[in-house]
């Protein structure tokens, strides 16, 4: 029954096992890098660019590149302005509640850098994207990535010229969050779908449809006050202790093309 | 008296499963991985798993040993792109061996034989990955379309792999003849 085992080339098997072990150790040790996207960055960027062209149904026009660059810089400016707006709204809310103002300037180390999305996770189950900026450009592990409207995710692997972002919707991705209106706290968990779920909340939480959720800053990875998403559905089961809350990200993550990579926090807040 | 071997099969570059076939096959995997990471591989909201289709096709034409080795390379490409441990490497190695073991039972000269095998492989891989990630809701919504997308490209990819495996058209590979 297992005669095929005798025919296996054991030298090759050992070689392959060594490769697999190496890959596993590299991943486990936290020295995560973007080996393949790095090696084929131009191809990856080219394929993504071609896909964008096909999707838009437009031919290549020279002026388009100028417009794209201009659009990219405007998008980045828009990201900055929107996040600033959200921050000010949060600060205003805190002032109204006579709480001490906590400036986001103290939490963010510098401003950040613009990057372009050049690829996405090759399977249907993970929610990750590749950026055309890496360690050479100052991108660091665990840096927060934003786009127009709110948080996109965080850097989970960095190569010299590319980096990989785990989106907030990536299965297992968890972000501490606060309801801007009620200040109820919970953990926003990625499910692999476009809708996120709130978990680990207290019994007396107050989440309502349309509420804006902001990063709580508790974990020391995400700065406080960045927009994450809006409550889309609150389901109260008769026998459940806490409601089931579904959240839609503020950013259309499937369509995001340009992002802003913030500098990672120096330490826990 | 032993049958005379046709000259084409003696050339290490063009014989069945020769060096050229392996080099091109691995190159194809990398190109497939790059395409898969771009939006070119997204059809109707689902991403076609080209590297899986290649691994199953290769296993079917090359047997369990070739299927195992090619499956591992295919899995490494997927793991390096996803950035997720060695899950795909292990799964693809297994699926490559399974496809290879099916070779003597199937008529590899009939391209449609890839379809049931790929259906099985897609189901096994997706169930394993989804069980690991706990994304059952997404799987329930996506799996018919995902597998349909894979099946759509299966026959052309299999024909390419079969031609690559035996470039001179000398079908000495195993399996029942049509």
Contacts between the chains, C-beta under 8 A, distances in Angstrom:
chain1	res1	chain2	res2	distance
A	4	B	64	4.9
A	4	B	97	7.5
A	4	B	101	6.4
A	7	B	64	7.1
A	7	B	65	6.2
A	8	B	64	7.5
A	8	B	65	6.1
A	8	B	68	6.9
A	9	B	65	6.0
A	9	B	69	7.8
A	12	B	69	6.0
A	13	B	68	7.6
A	16	B	69	6.9
A	16	B	72	4.8
A	16	B	93	7.7
A	19	B	72	7.6
A	19	B	76	6.7
A	20	B	72	7.2
A	20	B	76	7.5
A	20	B	86	5.0
A	20	B	89	5.3
A	20	B	90	7.6
A	23	B	76	6.6
A	23	B	79	6.3
A	23	B	80	7.3
A	23	B	85	7.9
A	23	B	86	5.6
A	23	B	89	7.0
A	24	B	85	6.0
A	24	B	86	4.8
A	27	B	83	7.3
A	27	B	84	7.7
A	27	B	85	5.3
A	27	B	86	7.7
A	28	B	85	7.7
A	32	B	83	6.5
A	34	B	83	7.3
A	35	B	80	5.3
A	36	B	30	7.6
A	36	B	33	6.7
A	36	B	77	6.7
A	36	B	80	4.1
A	36	B	81	5.4
A	37	B	37	7.2
A	37	B	81	6.8
A	40	B	30	6.9
A	40	B	34	5.4
A	43	B	31	7.9
A	43	B	34	5.0
A	44	B	34	5.5
A	44	B	37	6.0
A	44	B	38	6.7
A	47	B	34	5.6
A	47	B	35	5.8
A	47	B	37	7.3
A	47	B	38	3.5
A	47	B	40	5.6
A	48	B	37	7.9
A	48	B	38	4.5
A	48	B	39	6.3
A	50	B	38	7.3
A	50	B	40	6.4
A	51	B	38	4.8
A	51	B	39	3.5
A	51	B	40	4.4
A	51	B	42	7.7
A	52	B	39	6.9
A	54	B	40	7.2
A	55	B	39	6.5
A	119	B	34	7.8
A	119	B	37	4.0
A	119	B	38	5.8
A	120	B	37	5.9
A	120	B	38	7.4
A	120	B	39	7.2
A	121	B	37	7.3
A	121	B	81	7.2
A	121	B	82	5.5
A	122	B	33	6.1
A	122	B	36	3.8
A	122	B	37	4.7
A	122	B	41	7.4
A	122	B	47	6.8
A	122	B	49	7.8
A	122	B	51	7.2
A	122	B	78	6.2
A	122	B	81	4.7
A	122	B	82	6.4
A	123	B	47	6.6
A	123	B	49	6.9
A	123	B	78	6.9
A	123	B	82	6.0
A	123	B	88	7.9
A	123	B	129	7.0
A	124	B	46	5.9
A	124	B	47	5.0
A	124	B	49	7.9
A	124	B	138	7.7
A	124	B	142	5.9
A	124	B	146	5.6
A	125	B	126	7.7
A	125	B	129	5.3
A	125	B	130	6.3
A	125	B	133	5.6
A	125	B	135	5.5
A	125	B	138	7.0
A	125	B	139	7.7
A	126	B	82	5.5
A	126	B	84	6.6
A	126	B	133	7.6
A	128	B	82	7.0
A	128	B	83	6.7
A	130	B	37	7.0
A	156	B	83	6.5
A	157	B	83	5.1
A	164	B	83	5.3
A	171	B	133	4.2
A	171	B	134	6.4
A	171	B	135	5.2
A	172	B	133	6.9
A	172	B	134	7.9
A	191	B	135	6.4
A	191	B	137	6.7
A	191	B	138	7.0
A	192	B	133	6.3
A	192	B	135	3.8
A	192	B	138	4.6
A	193	B	135	7.5
A	193	B	137	6.4
A	193	B	138	5.0
A	193	B	141	7.9
